[in-house]
Amino acid sequence: MKDGISFVVPVFNKAAYLTETLRSIAGQRGAFEREWIFVDDGSSDDSLAILRAHTRDWPNVTIVSQENRGSAGATNRGLALVSRAYVKFVDADDLLSPFATEALLEALIDTGAVLAYGDLVAFPARERPLIHATPPPYRTSVDKAPLKSVLRTSYFNPTQIMVRTKEAQAVGGCDERVVHSQEYGLALRLARIGAFCHVHATFAWQPVGAVDQLSSQPARQLKRVTLASAHFLRDFPETPASLRRYAYRRAAGRAWKWARRRHHAGIGSRWFWRFAMSRVAGARDYAGEIERCATVFDEPGL
């Protein structure tokens, strides 16, 4: 594995944003070797043409095109092609601070963590955010046992994170059973084996309000996160019982909150009683109970 950083960018119908994203990637500061890997995931717009045109003169560029497999499959395709020691993921409609990659790399090297992440700011899709031109002051904190935190919630997107290549490949990359929200399955797997480092500074900007944007579909997002935790517990049955119970309680609470807020469910609802039971009793099959919790996000009414 060579020193330096591989940028892995899955792309699906991001023509409206891709030019600005490519500029932010190309503008990353730092004295590190780099390569760029773009995976066009069956785009039906001009994304592939934009990729080829804008990276024509870049060194160390790989562009692959495949039939649509979803962001998890596209990310794993890119991860398999990586030749550098660290991977910087980027969503194809997000923007990076010029100092993002350098700061995250420094954090990984200094702390020995397997994953480092910064903060993200959302901005209206039709506007251009103000991105600082000088490095922001920041501090770092390390979670040496991050699995409970990751089971609690998905708290970063791909553009916020950098990982060590060997570890990311060793755990199998993203969970392709969850087609999108690819970073969550990867984070769960990495949280089993090493520390996470939080760089307390804004390094990523995400447009919101775009048509068909995955992040604007909360039911699907919550279902994906819930199912990812169920898959994880099935894959790793040796996960401590305390964490399996915690994951179940989180999923039951998430389901009850959704039923209450979106469907005005009351205490007679099965979702309330599932939540109540999760607080006072364990389960024989935690993964199965979590999968049942995920069905609330499919229900048109309760």
N, C-alpha and C positions, 0 to 999 in steps of 0.2 A: 504494500500500500504506500503510495507516494505522499509526501507532505502536501499540505494545502487544503483547499476547500472545493467541493463539488456543489454547484448550485443545481438543484433538481426542481423542475417546474412542470407539473402536469397542466395541460391546456385543453379546455373544451369550450368552444364557442365564446372566446373572450376577445374577439376582434375590437370591440369598442374600448377596451382598457389596455390591450396588450402592449401597444407602443410605449405608453407611459411606464408600465411595469418593466419593460426591457431597459428603458433609460435608467430607472432606479437601480436595476441589477448591475448594469454596466458602470454606474457611478459609484460602486462600492469602494471605499478607501481601504488601504492596507497593503503591506508588503508581503503578501502571501501568494503562492501559486494557486491558480484557479482553473476550473473547467466548468462548462455550462452544458447541462443535459435537459433537453426539452422533449416531453412526450405528448404529442398531439393525440388526444383520445377520441379520434373519430369526429373531429369538428366538421360542421356543415357550413360554417361561415368562412371568412378569409383568414382565420387564425394561422393556418399553416403557411400561407403565402407571406403574411406579416413576419412570422418567425424567420423564414428563409431570407427575406429581404433585409431585415434589420440586423441579422447576425452574420451576414455574408462575409464581413471582414474581421469577425472576432476569431481569435485563436482558440483551439481546444473546445470547439462546439460540436455537440452531437444532437441531432434532431431525429427522432423516430416517430413513426406514425402507426397507429394500430386501430383496430375496430374498438368501439366504445366499450370500456370495461369499468368505468367509474373512476373516481379520483384515487381510491385505494389501489386498484389495479395499475393505474397509470403511474402512481408514485412508486410502487414496487418495481415496475419495469425500469424506471429511472434509477432506483436504488441498486438494482442489479448491475447497472453499467458504470457505477461510480468507481473511480480509481484513486481518489484522494482520501486523506485520513478523516476528514470531517465533511458533514453534509449540511448545507443550508437549504432548507425547503422554502419555496415561495409560491403562493397562490397567484395565478396569472392575472388577477385583477387588483392585487394589492400593491402598495408602494413601500419602499424601504428608506429609512434614513441612510445617508451615505456612510455613517459610522456603525451601522447595525452589525454587519458581519465581523468587523474587526473587534468590536466590544464583546460579542458572544464567543468568538474564538478565544480571546484573552480569558474570559470567564471559565471556559472548559479547561484550558491549560492550567490555570492557577488553582482551580478547585478539584480537578480530577473527576468532575461530574460526568455522567453519560449524556445529559441533556441540559442545555441552557436556554432560557427564554427571557425575552423582554416584554414590554407592555405594548398595547395596541390602542389606537384611537380610530373610531368610526367617523366617516365624513359623508355628507350627501353625495350621491353618485355623480351628479351633474356639476359639482364644484371641484375646485382644486385645493387640496389642503396646504396649509403653511407648514413646511418641513424645515426644521432648524438647520442652519448652514454651518454651525460650529458644534463640536461634540458636547452633548449635555452632561452635566455632572450626574453621577450615578453611584449607587452602592450595590453590593451583591449580598445575597443571603443563600444559604445552602440547606436543603432538606435532605438529610441523610437516609431517611426512610419515607420516600414520597408516595408509597402505594395508597395509603389511606386518603391522602389529599386528592390523588387522581381518581380514586373510586368515588369521592364526594361529588366531583363535577369535572367537566371538560373546561379548563380555564385558559387555554391558548389555542390559536389557530396555527397552521403550518408556517406562515410567514414570521411568526414570533420565535421560532425555535431553530436551534442548531444541535446536531447530535454527532456522536462518534460513529464513524462508518462501521467499524468491526462489530460493535455492540448492536447497532441497528440491524445489520445483516444477520448476526447470530441469532437474534430473537425472531427472525422471520419477517421483519418489516411490518407493514400494516396488515390488519385483519381484513381480508377481501370479502368476508361474509357480510361485513358492513361496508357497503359500496362507497359511501361518502363518509365525511367526518373521519378521514383516514388517520389524522394525527392522534385521535383518542385511543384507538387500539394499539398503536405504536407506543404511546405514552404508558399505557397499562403494562405492556410487556417490558419496557425499559425500567419502569419503576420497581420491578422485581429484583433487578440486578445492580442498581447503582443509584447515586445521588442525583438530584436535580438542583440546578443553580438558577436563581431568579436575579436577573439584572434589572434593577429598579429604574428604568428609563424607557421612554417611548421610542421604539425603533420601527414600528409597523403601522401602516394606515390602511384601513379597509373601507371601500365604498359601500354604502348601504342604500337601499331603495331601488336597486336595479331590478328590472323584470326578470323573473325566473331565477333569482339569486337564491342559492340553497340556504343561506343564513337568514333569509326572510321567511322561511317555512318552519316555524318553531315546533310544530307537531312532529314533523319528520326528523328534525334535529334531536328532539328529546327521545324519540323512539330509537334513533341510531345509538345515542349514548347509552340508553338503557340496555339495548341488546348487546352492545359491545362488552358491557360489564358481565352479562350473563355468559357470553362466549368465553370470556377470560376465566371465569370461575370453573367452567367445564374443562377448559384446557389445563388449568392448574388447580386440581382438587386439593393439593397440599397447602393451598392458601390458608393461613390461620383462621380458625373458626370465628374469632372476633372480627376479622375483616370481612368474612363472608356474611356475617350477620349485619355488619355495618352497610355493606353494599345493598343488601335486601331492604334495610330500613330506608336507605336513600331512595331506592327505586319506588318503594311503596309510598313514601312521602311525596315524591315527584308525581306519581299517578294520582294521588288524592288531591294535590294542589291543582292539577290540570282539570280534574273532574269538577272540583268546586268552583274554580274561576271561570272555566270555559262553558260548563254545562250546568252550573248552579246546583250541583249535587249536594244533598244534605247528609245528615248522620245516618240516615237509613240506607245510604248507598253502600254497595259492596266495596267500593273503593275506600270509603271511610273505615269500614271494618277490617279490610286488608291492612290498611295503614295502622290501625289500632293494634291488631294482632302482631304486626311486625315489631312493635315497641315492647311487647311483653313476652313473646315466645319466639323460639327458633324455628327452623324448618329442616325437614329431611333433605330437601332438594332446593338449595338456595338459588341455583341457576334457573331451575324451572319456575320458581316463584317470581323471579325477576322477569323472565320471559312473559309470564302472565301479566305482570304490571305494564309491560310495553304495549299490550293490546288496547289500553285506554286511548292511545293516540290515534287509533284507527276508527274509533266510534264517532259517528256523526252526531249522536245525541245519547243522553243517558236517562 
